Amino acid sequence: MRLVATASIQPGEVLGQTIYRDNGTILLHSGVQFTARLVKRLLEQGITYVYIEDEATKDIVVQSVLSDRLRQDATSSMRSLFADVQKNKLNKNSFVLDEGEKNLTEIIHRIAEEISSHDESISLLTDIYLTDDYIFQHSLNVTIYALAIGATLNLNAQELAELGKGAILHDIGKVFIDPEILQKPDKLTDEEYEIMKSHTTFGYDVLRKNHNYSSVVAHCAYQHHERLDGTGYPRGLKGSDIHLFAQIIGVADVFDAVTSNRVYRKAMLPHEGVELLYSSAVEQFDIRVVEAFKSSVAVYPNGISVELSDNRQGVVMKQNKTICDRPIIRILKENDKDVEPYTVDLSKSLNVTITKCNLVK
């Protein structure tokens, strides 16, 4: 399979991987043949890239990080919990959160297990979903990234459980933000931005009042927009005043935000998102956390077309789990001329680097 920009798909090409709605139902089955109308529909719904069938890459495997069942269970649990908290307001949410805590704990344990058993570095580009409500997909993605970072940093099982709860609930305060502001496609006004920022305080207030959630989990909601240099919010904290878990969630939050499909904004590719994190490392993010993130995530996902520093062109066919920016490449062209396909492992060919990614076949 090959990963391509939706806008570049030609009528007659075939979808290589099923696209789901976030409730687990199928939007488009793999094997469907594209028409111009179908391509237009996907673009209108914010699906900016898909996997297609391709003769030269037909044996390239794309593995989902989570099983379809777990993703559906997690999204359903979040949707139910967030809706109940919103309905019951701040002063009546204790029972609602009590009921949801056991379920969330189980979900986080299952996510951690599936991540640890995944035999490649993490790529959420492999899971192409149409989501009706960005907050749930985003919260799940942030949880996956945060747990992967935590495992790389050698957090123990209890710490990972707390980190997972903090990640999956980091945006729970957004249920109290006006949907017109939350879903506004244009830049927020200064007044709207101040309202948006209050989700951190709302989330903290919800969680700190409930005995089933630790102070650490509450502070993940409170501090995930704080930055080491004091430029974050809501309190402008600096350095070690920001809890490590909130720093981890902050990195995961930014990466997922810039690499996710949105109707009003083109998603960055993973290597662009990582470059953004590095440009803010030291000043805003702990470099240890950014390095741990880079060691966990597929910088160049399977199926993406790449160009190398020696003018060879090919497609990423497999990940080197411990060296996530040095994958295994199937070479298809040399100096723009087709060649008999062969493999280059960038973890061994250290004199060659990836210089460009291409989502056009």
VOBA-1610 file (N, C-alpha, C; in pm, whole numbers, padded with zeros to 5 digits, always signed):
BEGIN
Met+00084-00121+00000Met+00000+00000+00000Met+00087+00125+00000Arg+00033+00229-00055Arg+00105+00355-00061Arg+00018+00466-00003Leu+00080+00554+00077Leu+00009+00667+00136Leu+00016+00784+00039Val-00102+00838+00003Val-00106+00947-00094Val-00203+01056-00048Ala-00182+01176-00098Ala-00275+01285-00073Ala-00407+01255-00144Thr-00516+01274-00073Thr-00647+01248-00131Thr-00666+01326-00260Ala-00619+01449-00261Ala-00636+01535-00379Ala-00564+01481-00502Ser-00467+01391-00482Ser-00390+01340-00596Ser-00447+01211-00653Ile-00552+01157-00590Ile-00609+01029-00634Ile-00676+01045-00770Gln-00651+00948-00856Gln-00712+00947-00987Gln-00831+00850-00990Pro-00938+00885-01063Pro-01051+00792-01077Pro-01003+00655-01124Gly-01055+00551-01062Gly-01015+00415-01096Gly-00915+00355-00999Glu-00842+00441-00924Glu-00751+00387-00822Glu-00832+00327-00708Val-00768+00240-00632Val-00840+00157-00535Val-00794+00186-00393Leu-00890+00202-00302Leu-00859+00227-00161Leu-00792+00104-00100Gly-00676+00127-00036Gly-00599+00015+00018Gly-00633-00021+00160Gln-00686+00073+00238Gln-00718+00045+00378Gln-00851+00109+00414Thr-00934+00033+00484Thr-01067+00078+00523Thr-01059+00208+00604Ile-01152+00298+00577Ile-01165+00422+00654Ile-01287+00408+00744Tyr-01268+00437+00872Tyr-01373+00421+00971Tyr-01427+00556+01018Arg-01549+00554+01067Arg-01598+00663+01151Arg-01548+00637+01292Asp-01550+00742+01377Asp-01491+00722+01510Asp-01577+00635+01601Asn-01699+00600+01561Asn-01779+00508+01641Asn-01756+00363+01602Gly-01661+00342+01510Gly-01624+00207+01470Gly-01694+00157+01345Thr-01794+00228+01297Thr-01860+00187+01173Thr-01774+00226+01053Ile-01796+00158+00944Ile-01713+00177+00825Ile-01767+00290+00738Leu-01678+00381+00702Leu-01712+00487+00607Leu-01689+00437+00465Leu-01571+00379+00440Leu-01538+00323+00308Leu-01459+00194+00325His-01501+00090+00259His-01430-00037+00263His-01305-00033+00176Ser-01200-00102+00220Ser-01085-00120+00132Ser-01132-00194+00007Gly-01069-00163-00105Gly-01107-00226-00230Gly-01204-00145-00313Val-01261-00039-00254Val-01354+00044-00331Val-01276+00123-00435Gln-01336+00139-00552Gln-01271+00211-00660Gln-01312+00358-00654Phe-01213+00446-00660Phe-01241+00589-00646Phe-01304+00646-00773Thr-01397+00740-00749Thr-01450+00826-00854Thr-01416+00969-00816Ala-01428+01061-00909Ala-01401+01202-00878Ala-01494+01251-00768Arg-01619+01205-00771Arg-01717+01246-00669Arg-01677+01196-00531Leu-01627+01072-00525Leu-01587+01015-00397Leu-01466+01088-00341Val-01370+01123-00425Val-01253+01199-00381Val-01297+01334-00325Lys-01388+01400-00394Lys-01438+01530-00348Lys-01506+01517-00212Arg-01581+01412-00194Arg-01651+01389-00066Arg-01552+01372+00050Leu-01446+01295+00026Leu-01346+01275+00131Leu-01277+01407+00167Leu-01244+01486+00067Leu-01180+01615+00093Leu-01272+01708+00172Glu-01399+01707+00139Glu-01496+01791+00210Glu-01509+01749+00355Gln-01482+01622+00384Gln-01493+01571+00520Gln-01359+01575+00595Gly-01259+01635+00533Gly-01132+01655+00602Gly-01035+01540+00595Ile-01059+01442+00508Ile-00967+01330+00491Ile-00864+01370+00386Thr-00746+01410+00427Thr-00649+01467+00334Thr-00549+01366+00280Tyr-00545+01245+00335Tyr-00458+01140+00282Tyr-00522+01005+00306Val-00493+00908+00220Val-00545+00773+00233Val-00439+00676+00182Tyr-00460+00548+00209Tyr-00377+00445+00149Tyr-00446+00390+00025Ile-00369+00373-00082Ile-00423+00313-00203Ile-00345+00187-00237Glu-00410+00099-00315Glu-00341-00019-00365Glu-00245+00023-00476Asp-00131-00044-00477Asp-00025-00005-00569Asp+00060-00128-00597Glu+00084-00158-00723Glu+00153-00281-00761Glu+00293-00287-00701Ala+00363-00174-00700Ala+00502-00174-00652Ala+00512-00186-00501Thr+00401-00163-00431Thr+00406-00164-00284Thr+00298-00254-00224Lys+00250-00350-00302Lys+00135-00430-00259Lys+00164-00515-00136Asp+00290-00543-00110Asp+00324-00626+00006Asp+00361-00544+00129Ile+00357-00411+00119Ile+00389-00328+00235Ile+00273-00332+00335Val+00304-00368+00457Val+00202-00388+00559Val+00185-00261+00643Val+00061-00225+00667Val+00030-00110+00751Val-00045-00162+00874Gln+00017-00150+00990Gln-00041-00205+01113Gln-00104-00094+01197Ser-00227-00117+01239Ser-00291-00024+01332Ser-00232-00043+01471Val-00215+00067+01543Val-00160+00060+01678Val-00260-00008+01771Leu-00387+00030+01759Leu-00492-00028+01843Leu-00586-00114+01759Ser-00643-00215+01822Ser-00747-00294+01756Ser-00871-00208+01735Asp-00948-00242+01634Asp-01072-00168+01610Asp-01164-00170+01731Arg-01171-00285+01799Arg-01258-00298+01916Arg-01215-00205+02028Leu-01086-00197+02055Leu-01038-00111+02163Leu-01061+00036+02129Arg-01033+00074+02005Arg-01056+00214+01966Arg-01203+00250+01982Gln-01291+00161+01942Gln-01434+00186+01955Gln-01475+00194+02102Asp-01425+00101+02185Asp-01458+00102+02328Asp-01408+00229+02396Ala-01287+00271+02362Ala-01229+00391+02424Ala-01309+00516+02386Thr-01340+00528+02258Thr-01416+00645+02212Thr-01554+00648+02275Ser-01619+00533+02283Ser-01752+00524+02343Ser-01749+00563+02491Ser-01646+00516+02563Ser-01633+00549+02705Ser-01612+00698+02726Met-01525+00757+02646Met-01502+00901+02657Met-01627+00981+02623Arg-01693+00942+02517Arg-01812+01015+02474Arg-01918+01014+02585Ser-01937+00898+02646Ser-02036+00885+02753Ser-01997+00966+02876Leu-01870+00956+02916Leu-01824+01027+03036Leu-01829+01178+03016Phe-01778+01226+02905Phe-01776+01370+02880Phe-01919+01426+02875Ala-02010+01352+02811Ala-02148+01398+02800Ala-02214+01404+02937Asp-02187+01305+03021Asp-02246+01304+03156Asp-02191+01417+03242Val-02061+01443+03231Val-02001+01554+03307Val-02062+01686+03262Gln-02077+01705+03133Gln-02136+01828+03080Gln-02280+01844+03128Lys-02354+01736+03127Lys-02495+01740+03168Lys-02511+01770+03315Asn-02423+01715+03398Asn-02437+01729+03543Asn-02366+01850+03600Lys-02288+01922+03515Lys-02218+02043+03555Lys-02112+02016+03662Leu-02044+02121+03700Leu-01929+02107+03789Leu-01965+02059+03929Asn-02079+02102+03980Asn-02110+02072+04121Asn-02180+01938+04140Lys-02202+01864+04031Lys-02275+01738+04045Lys-02206+01622+03973Asn-02078+01636+03949Asn-02013+01538+03862Asn-01949+01422+03936Ser-01947+01426+04068Ser-01872+01326+04144Ser-01917+01184+04112Phe-02047+01159+04115Phe-02096+01024+04089Phe-02066+00981+03946Val-02082+01075+03854Val-02054+01046+03714Val-01909+01002+03695Leu-01816+01075+03757Leu-01675+01040+03745Leu-01642+00911+03818Asp-01710+00885+03931Asp-01692+00758+04001Asp-01724+00641+03910Glu-01836+00652+03839Glu-01880+00544+03750Glu-01782+00523+03635Gly-01727+00633+03584Gly-01641+00623+03467Gly-01499+00583+03497Glu-01454+00599+03623Glu-01313+00578+03656Glu-01268+00434+03633Lys-01347+00338+03677Lys-01309+00198+03661Lys-01299+00162+03513Asn-01393+00211+03434Asn-01392+00182+03291Asn-01269+00243+03223Leu-01236+00369+03260Leu-01119+00434+03202Leu-00990+00361+03240Thr-00981+00315+03363Thr-00863+00242+03409Thr-00842+00117+03324Glu-00950+00047+03296Glu-00941-00073+03213Glu-00899-00037+03070Ile-00958+00070+03016Ile-00925+00114+02880Ile-00777+00148+02870Ile-00726+00223+02967Ile-00585+00265+02965Ile-00493+00143+02974His-00530+00047+03059His-00451-00076+03071His-00446-00149+02936Arg-00559-00155+02868Arg-00564-00223+02738Arg-00481-00147+02634Ile-00487-00015+02637Ile-00407+00064+02542Ile-00258+00040+02565Ala-00216+00044+02692Ala-00075+00022+02725Ala-00030-00116+02680Glu-00115-00217+02696Glu-00080-00353+02654Glu-00063-00362+02503Glu-00156-00301+02430Glu-00148-00309+02284Glu-00029-00231+02230Ile+00005-00118+02294Ile+00123-00043+02252Ile+00249-00127+02274Ser+00258-00191+02390Ser+00379-00268+02423Ser+00395-00389+02332Ser+00284-00443+02282Ser+00292-00561+02196Ser+00305-00525+02048His+00293-00396+02018His+00306-00350+01879His+00452-00362+01837Asp+00479-00428+01725Asp+00618-00460+01691Asp+00685-00356+01602Glu+00619-00241+01583Glu+00681-00131+01510Glu+00661-00003+01589Ser+00735+00100+01554Ser+00713+00230+01616Ser+00573+00280+01580Ile+00521+00370+01661Ile+00381+00410+01650Ile+00358+00506+01535Ser+00255+00477+01456Ser+00213+00569+01352Ser+00061+00574+01351Leu+00005+00689+01385Leu-00140+00702+01382Leu-00190+00743+01244Leu-00098+00765+01149Leu-00142+00785+01011Leu-00199+00656+00955Thr-00167+00543+01018Thr-00221+00416+00971Thr-00369+00403+01004Asp-00419+00484+01095Asp-00558+00475+01140Asp-00634+00597+01090Ile-00691+00586+00970Ile-00757+00700+00908Ile-00906+00694+00943Tyr-00949+00793+01021Tyr-01085+00797+01072Tyr-01152+00928+01036Leu-01283+00918+01009Leu-01366+01038+01001Leu-01427+01056+01138Thr-01401+01167+01203Thr-01451+01189+01337Thr-01554+01300+01340Asp-01665+01274+01408Asp-01770+01374+01422Asp-01737+01474+01532Asp-01653+01435+01624Asp-01616+01524+01733Asp-01468+01506+01762Tyr-01392+01606+01723Tyr-01246+01600+01729Tyr-01193+01569+01869Ile-01261+01615+01972Ile-01209+01604+02108Ile-01183+01459+02149Phe-01268+01366+02106Phe-01252+01227+02148Phe-01137+01160+02075Gln-01129+01180+01944Gln-01018+01123+01869Gln-00886+01182+01916His-00886+01312+01939His-00764+01379+01987His-00722+01326+02123Ser-00817+01313+02214Ser-00784+01265+02349Ser-00727+01123+02345Leu-00782+01040+02259Leu-00731+00903+02246Leu-00590+00904+02186Asn-00570+00982+02081Asn-00437+00989+02021Asn-00333+01039+02120Val-00368+01143+02196Val-00275+01198+02296Val-00241+01092+02400Thr-00340+01011+02437Thr-00316+00904+02534Thr-00217+00801+02478Ile-00235+00763+02352Ile-00143+00667+02289Ile-00001+00722+02287Tyr+00014+00845+02242Tyr+00147+00906+02236Tyr+00208+00921+02376Ala+00127+00967+02472Ala+00178+00989+02608Ala+00225+00859+02671Leu+00148+00752+02655Leu+00188+00623+02711Leu+00315+00570+02644Ala+00328+00593+02514Ala+00450+00551+02444Ala+00571+00628+02496Ile+00555+00759+02517Ile+00664+00840+02574Ile+00698+00790+02713Gly+00593+00769+02795Gly+00614+00724+02933Gly+00688+00592+02940Ala+00653+00500+02851Ala+00722+00370+02849Ala+00868+00388+02810Thr+00896+00476+02714Thr+01034+00503+02673Thr+01114+00564+02787Leu+01047+00644+02871Leu+01112+00706+02986Leu+01117+00613+03108Asn+01074+00488+03086Asn+01081+00383+03190Asn+00992+00412+03311Leu+00877+00474+03289Leu+00780+00489+03398Leu+00728+00351+03436Asn+00698+00333+03565Asn+00645+00203+03608Asn+00495+00194+03579Ala+00437+00078+03606Ala+00297+00052+03569Ala+00201+00151+03634Gln+00223+00182+03762Gln+00135+00275+03831Gln+00148+00415+03773Glu+00269+00455+03742Glu+00290+00587+03682Glu+00226+00596+03544Leu+00237+00488+03467Leu+00175+00487+03334Leu+00023+00495+03345Ala-00034+00430+03447Ala-00179+00436+03467Ala-00223+00579+03497Glu-00148+00648+03583Glu-00180+00787+03616Glu-00161+00878+03496Leu-00053+00857+03422Leu-00028+00935+03301Leu-00141+00914+03201Gly-00183+00789+03185Gly-00291+00758+03090Gly-00420+00826+03127Lys-00454+00827+03256Lys-00576+00897+03299Lys-00566+01046+03274Gly-00449+01101+03307Gly-00430+01244+03284Gly-00441+01280+03137Ala-00389+01190+03050Ala-00393+01217+02906Ala-00534+01205+02850Ile-00605+01100+02888Ile-00737+01078+02829Ile-00838+01183+02878Leu-00808+01245+02994Leu-00898+01346+03050Leu-00842+01488+03041His-00732+01506+02968His-00665+01637+02971His-00754+01748+02916Asp-00846+01716+02827Asp-00932+01819+02767Asp-01076+01811+02817Ile-01099+01746+02931Ile-01238+01730+02976Ile-01304+01865+03005Gly-01223+01966+03037Gly-01279+02099+03062Gly-01343+02162+02939Lys-01313+02108+02820Lys-01370+02166+02698Lys-01520+02140+02685Val-01574+02049+02767Val-01719+02027+02760Val-01795+02149+02808Phe-01727+02242+02877Phe-01792+02363+02927Phe-01766+02485+02839Ile-01698+02464+02727Ile-01670+02573+02634Ile-01778+02576+02525Asp-01822+02694+02490Asp-01922+02712+02386Asp-01878+02640+02258Pro-01961+02548+02205Pro-01924+02475+02084Pro-01891+02566+01965Glu-01951+02683+01959Glu-01922+02774+01849Glu-01778+02824+01855Ile-01724+02835+01976Ile-01584+02872+01992Ile-01495+02750+01970Leu-01536+02638+02027Leu-01457+02515+02020Leu-01438+02468+01875Gln-01539+02488+01792Gln-01536+02437+01656Gln-01521+02547+01551Lys-01486+02666+01595Lys-01474+02777+01502Lys-01360+02750+01402Pro-01388+02758+01272Pro-01285+02727+01173Pro-01184+02838+01152Asp-01218+02959+01194Asp-01128+03073+01175Asp-01051+03101+01303Lys-00957+03193+01295Lys-00879+03232+01412Lys-00970+03291+01518Leu-00946+03253+01643Leu-01025+03305+01754Leu-00991+03451+01782Thr-01091+03526+01825Thr-01064+03662+01872Thr-00993+03652+02005Asp-00937+03762+02054Asp-00869+03763+02183Asp-00965+03719+02294Glu-01088+03766+02287Glu-01188+03730+02390Glu-01220+03580+02381Glu-01238+03529+02261Glu-01267+03387+02244Glu-01150+03301+02290Tyr-01029+03347+02264Tyr-00911+03271+02306Tyr-00903+03262+02458Glu-00936+03370+02527Glu-00937+03368+02673Glu-01040+03267+02725Ile-01155+03261+02659Ile-01257+03163+02697Ile-01205+03021+02672Met-01143+03001+02557Met-01088+02870+02524Met-00985+02825+02628Lys-00899+02916+02670Lys-00795+02881+02767Lys-00852+02836+02901Ser-00974+02874+02930Ser-01034+02838+03060Ser-01063+02690+03071His-01052+02614+02962His-01079+02470+02971His-00981+02402+03065Thr-00861+02456+03080Thr-00764+02395+03171Thr-00810+02407+03316Thr-00865+02522+03351Thr-00914+02543+03488Thr-01040+02463+03513Phe-01131+02460+03416Phe-01253+02381+03430Phe-01218+02234+03450Gly-01125+02182+03371Gly-01086+02042+03384Gly-01025+02013+03520Tyr-00941+02103+03566Tyr-00880+02087+03698Tyr-00986+02085+03807Asp-01082+02176+03799Asp-01187+02183+03901Asp-01273+02057+03903Val-01302+02003+03785Val-01380+01879+03778Val-01306+01765+03847Leu-01177+01749+03815Leu-01103+01632+03859Leu-01055+01641+04004Arg-01019+01761+04049Arg-00963+01772+04184Arg-01068+01747+04292Lys-01195+01762+04258Lys-01302+01742+04356Lys-01343+01597+04370Asn-01284+01510+04289Asn-01325+01370+04290Asn-01216+01283+04350His-01250+01205+04450His-01149+01128+04524His-01089+01014+04443Asn-01154+00975+04334Asn-01101+00866+04253Asn-00987+00909+04161Tyr-00966+01040+04149Tyr-00861+01091+04062Tyr-00759+01166+04145Ser-00633+01131+04125Ser-00526+01190+04204Ser-00504+01336+04167Ser-00430+01405+04252Ser-00392+01543+04223Ser-00310+01550+04095Val-00231+01446+04068Val-00149+01444+03946Val-00238+01446+03822Val-00343+01363+03822Val-00435+01359+03708Val-00501+01495+03688Ala-00544+01557+03798Ala-00605+01690+03789Ala-00507+01792+03733His-00382+01783+03775His-00282+01879+03727His-00242+01855+03581Cys-00265+01735+03531Cys-00244+01713+03387Cys-00341+01798+03306Ala-00466+01803+03350Ala-00565+01888+03284Ala-00530+02036+03301Tyr-00477+02069+03417Tyr-00447+02209+03452Tyr-00323+02262+03381Gln-00223+02177+03363Gln-00090+02225+03322Gln-00046+02186+03181His-00129+02116+03105His-00078+02064+02977His-00050+02173+02873His-00095+02295+02899His-00060+02407+02810His+00047+02498+02870Glu+00103+02460+02984Glu+00216+02535+03040Glu+00342+02501+02961Arg+00436+02594+02957Arg+00559+02573+02883Arg+00679+02611+02970Leu+00793+02545+02948Leu+00908+02561+03035Leu+00953+02706+03049Asp+00936+02784+02943Asp+00984+02923+02946Asp+00882+03021+03005Gly+00769+02969+03055Gly+00670+03055+03118Gly+00570+03117+03023Thr+00572+03079+02895Thr+00482+03140+02797Thr+00348+03068+02787Gly+00329+02962+02864Gly+00204+02887+02856Gly+00096+02943+02947Tyr-00011+02866+02960Tyr-00125+02908+03044Tyr-00180+02787+03117Pro-00258+02805+03225Pro-00320+02931+03271Pro-00234+03013+03369Arg-00124+02955+03422Arg-00053+03025+03530Arg+00085+03075+03489Gly+00129+03045+03368Gly+00261+03088+03326Gly+00373+03022+03405Leu+00353+02894+03440Leu+00454+02822+03518Leu+00581+02802+03436Lys+00693+02781+03507Lys+00821+02760+03441Lys+00888+02632+03491Gly+00970+02574+03405Gly+01060+02466+03443Gly+00996+02354+03521Ser+01061+02319+03633Ser+01018+02205+03713Ser+00889+02228+03789Asp+00835+02349+03784Asp+00703+02373+03844Asp+00593+02303+03765Ile+00624+02263+03642Ile+00528+02190+03559Ile+00553+02040+03579His+00449+01967+03615His+00466+01825+03640His+00512+01753+03514Leu+00598+01653+03530Leu+00650+01577+03416Leu+00538+01522+03330Phe+00432+01470+03392Phe+00323+01411+03314Phe+00254+01517+03228Ala+00239+01637+03282Ala+00179+01746+03205Ala+00271+01786+03089Gln+00402+01780+03112Gln+00496+01808+03003Gln+00486+01703+02893Ile+00474+01577+02932Ile+00459+01469+02834Ile+00332+01489+02753Ile+00222+01517+02822Ile+00093+01537+02754Ile+00099+01660+02666Gly+00171+01763+02709Gly+00185+01883+02628Gly+00251+01854+02494Val+00357+01773+02494Val+00424+01735+02370Val+00331+01653+02282Ala+00264+01553+02341Ala+00171+01470+02265Ala+00055+01552+02209Asp+00007+01647+02287Asp-00105+01732+02248Asp-00069+01817+02126Val+00048+01880+02128Val+00090+01965+02017Val+00110+01881+01891Phe+00178+01768+01905Phe+00204+01685+01787Phe+00075+01638+01724Asp-00019+01589+01805Asp-00143+01539+01746Asp-00224+01653+01683Ala-00222+01769+01746Ala-00298+01883+01693Ala-00249+01921+01553Val-00118+01922+01533Val-00065+01969+01404Val-00063+01860+01297Thr-00075+01732+01337Thr-00070+01624+01239Thr-00206+01562+01213Ser-00312+01616+01273Ser-00447+01561+01254Ser-00520+01629+01141Asn-00601+01552+01071Asn-00686+01608+00967Asn-00792+01700+01028Arg-00800+01821+00979Arg-00907+01913+01017Arg-00963+01974+00889Val-01092+01999+00887Val-01156+02052+00768Val-01093+02184+00726Tyr-01051+02266+00825Tyr-01005+02401+00796Tyr-00852+02414+00794Arg-00779+02302+00811Arg-00633+02314+00813Arg-00570+02185+00763Lys-00474+02199+00673Lys-00401+02084+00622Lys-00310+02028+00730Ala-00315+01897+00748Ala-00233+01833+00849Ala-00086+01831+00808Met+00003+01850+00906Met+00144+01828+00883Met+00171+01678+00876Leu+00277+01641+00807Leu+00324+01503+00813Leu+00406+01485+00941Pro+00422+01359+00987Pro+00491+01336+01115Pro+00628+01401+01125His+00709+01394+01019His+00844+01451+01030His+00837+01603+01046Glu+00734+01666+00990Glu+00716+01810+01008Glu+00674+01842+01151Gly+00587+01756+01208Gly+00546+01774+01347Gly+00663+01758+01444Val+00749+01659+01416Val+00867+01639+01501Val+00961+01758+01490Glu+00979+01810+01369Glu+01064+01928+01352Glu+01009+02047+01430Leu+00877+02061+01433Leu+00815+02168+01511Leu+00846+02153+01660Leu+00837+02030+01709Leu+00869+02006+01850Leu+01014+02039+01880Tyr+01104+01998+01792Tyr+01246+02026+01814Tyr+01275+02175+01810Ser+01202+02248+01727Ser+01225+02392+01720Ser+01184+02462+01849Ser+01098+02395+01928Ser+01053+02452+02056Ser+01120+02384+02175Ala+01200+02280+02148Ala+01266+02209+02258Ala+01362+02302+02330Val+01384+02273+02455Val+01467+02350+02548Val+01388+02472+02598Glu+01342+02558+02503Glu+01268+02676+02547Glu+01131+02639+02604Gln+01057+02554+02532Gln+00919+02526+02572Gln+00898+02382+02620Phe+00973+02288+02563Phe+00956+02147+02597Phe+01086+02088+02647Asp+01074+01993+02739Asp+01190+01922+02790Asp+01248+01836+02678Ile+01374+01855+02647Ile+01436+01783+02536Ile+01433+01633+02559Arg+01436+01590+02687Arg+01427+01445+02715Arg+01294+01389+02670Val+01187+01466+02690Val+01054+01422+02651Val+01043+01419+02498Val+01096+01520+02433Val+01093+01525+02286Val+01173+01409+02228Glu+01290+01381+02286Glu+01372+01269+02239Glu+01300+01136+02259Ala+01233+01122+02374Ala+01157+00999+02401Ala+01042+00985+02302Phe+00980+01098+02269Phe+00872+01096+02170Phe+00926+01050+02034Lys+01037+01108+01993Lys+01095+01073+01864Lys+01135+00926+01859Ser+01173+00870+01973Ser+01214+00730+01980Ser+01095+00635+01978Ser+00974+00689+01990Ser+00853+00607+02000Ser+00768+00610+01874Val+00780+00716+01796Val+00686+00743+01687Val+00754+00727+01551Ala+00680+00670+01457Ala+00731+00657+01320Ala+00736+00794+01255Val+00855+00846+01237Val+00871+00978+01177Val+00830+00973+01029Tyr+00861+00860+00964Tyr+00824+00839+00824Tyr+00740+00711+00818Pro+00607+00723+00812Pro+00520+00605+00822Pro+00531+00512+00701Asn+00498+00387+00723Asn+00498+00289+00615Asn+00408+00336+00501Gly+00459+00320+00379Gly+00380+00353+00262Gly+00402+00492+00207Ile+00477+00576+00279Ile+00499+00712+00230Ile+00617+00715+00133Ser+00604+00793+00027Ser+00711+00806-00072Ser+00817+00904-00021Val+00943+00869-00042Val+01053+00953+00007Val+01160+00968-00099Glu+01237+01075-00085Glu+01356+01095-00166Glu+01477+01096-00073Leu+01587+01036-00118Leu+01707+01026-00037Leu+01812+01127-00082Ser+01910+01148+00002Ser+02014+01248-00025Ser+02101+01214-00145Asp+02098+01089-00191Asp+02175+01050-00309Asp+02088+01041-00434Asn+01969+01106-00429Asn+01876+01116-00543Asn+01799+00988-00574Arg+01808+00890-00486Arg+01722+00773-00503Arg+01583+00801-00446Gln+01483+00736-00503Gln+01345+00755-00459Gln+01282+00620-00429Gly+01196+00618-00329Gly+01132+00493-00293Gly+01018+00513-00197Val+00980+00405-00130Val+00866+00404-00038Val+00910+00337+00092Val+00870+00394+00205Val+00900+00332+00334Val+00823+00201+00345Met+00896+00093+00368Met+00830-00038+00374Met+00823-00096+00515Lys+00913-00052+00604Lys+00914-00109+00739Lys+00990-00015+00832Gln+00955-00023+00962Gln+01019+00062+01061Gln+01132-00011+01134Asn+01234+00064+01173Asn+01332+00017+01271Asn+01287+00073+01406Lys+01236-00012+01490Lys+01165+00035+01609Lys+01249+00123+01699Thr+01377+00094+01709Thr+01460+00171+01802Thr+01524+00294+01736Ile+01513+00305+01604Ile+01568+00421+01532Ile+01458+00471+01438Cys+01365+00547+01494Cys+01239+00571+01425Cys+01250+00665+01305Asp+01362+00737+01293Asp+01378+00824+01176Asp+01471+00762+01072Arg+01501+00632+01087Arg+01586+00561+00990Arg+01516+00432+00947Pro+01407+00441+00871Pro+01331+00322+00833Pro+01396+00243+00721Ile+01331+00136+00681Ile+01374+00053+00569Ile+01297+00099+00444Ile+01370+00126+00337Ile+01313+00185+00216Ile+01318+00087+00099Arg+01211+00081+00023Arg+01214+00010-00104Arg+01246+00111-00213Ile+01359+00098-00275Ile+01402+00190-00380Ile+01333+00152-00511Leu+01271+00253-00575Leu+01200+00232-00701Leu+01261+00312-00816Lys+01335+00419-00782Lys+01394+00503-00885Lys+01533+00550-00843Glu+01617+00569-00942Glu+01748+00632-00921Glu+01762+00744-01024Asn+01783+00867-00975Asn+01794+00983-01065Asn+01674+00992-01159Asp+01555+00970-01101Asp+01427+00982-01172Asp+01404+00873-01277Lys+01486+00768-01277Lys+01465+00657-01369Lys+01426+00531-01292Asp+01324+00460-01343Asp+01278+00338-01278Asp+01391+00234-01274Val+01398+00162-01161Val+01496+00054-01145Val+01425-00068-01089Glu+01489-00182-01099Glu+01438-00302-01035Glu+01437-00276-00883Pro+01321-00291-00818Pro+01312-00257-00676Pro+01412-00334-00590Tyr+01470-00263-00493Tyr+01559-00326-00395Tyr+01547-00249-00263Thr+01605-00303-00158Thr+01584-00251-00023Thr+01708-00184+00033Val+01686-00072+00101Val+01793-00003+00173Val+01748+00016+00317Asp+01828-00030+00411Asp+01801-00012+00554Asp+01881+00109+00603Leu+01810+00217+00633Leu+01880+00341+00670Leu+01946+00332+00808Ser+01910+00231+00887Ser+01981+00212+01014Ser+02121+00157+00992Lys+02146+00106+00871Lys+02278+00053+00837Lys+02350+00141+00734Ser+02274+00202+00645Ser+02333+00293+00546Ser+02334+00434+00603Leu+02429+00460+00690Leu+02428+00584+00769Leu+02473+00706+00691Asn+02526+00686+00571Asn+02570+00799+00490Asn+02457+00856+00403Val+02336+00800+00417Val+02221+00844+00338Val+02112+00893+00432Thr+02045+01001+00393Thr+01935+01053+00474Thr+01813+01077+00386Ile+01696+01085+00450Ile+01573+01122+00381Ile+01571+01273+00370Thr+01552+01326+00251Thr+01550+01469+00230Thr+01413+01524+00198Lys+01321+01435+00160Lys+01189+01484+00119Lys+01086+01372+00128Cys+00964+01408+00169Cys+00850+01315+00163Cys+00754+01364+00057Asn+00683+01271-00003Asn+00594+01306-00112Asn+00465+01227-00098Leu+00351+01296-00098Leu+00222+01228-00090Leu+00155+01219-00227Val+00230+01246-00331Val+00179+01231-00466Val+00249+01114-00530Lys+00171+01020-00585Lys+00229+00898-00642Lys+00319+00930-00760
//
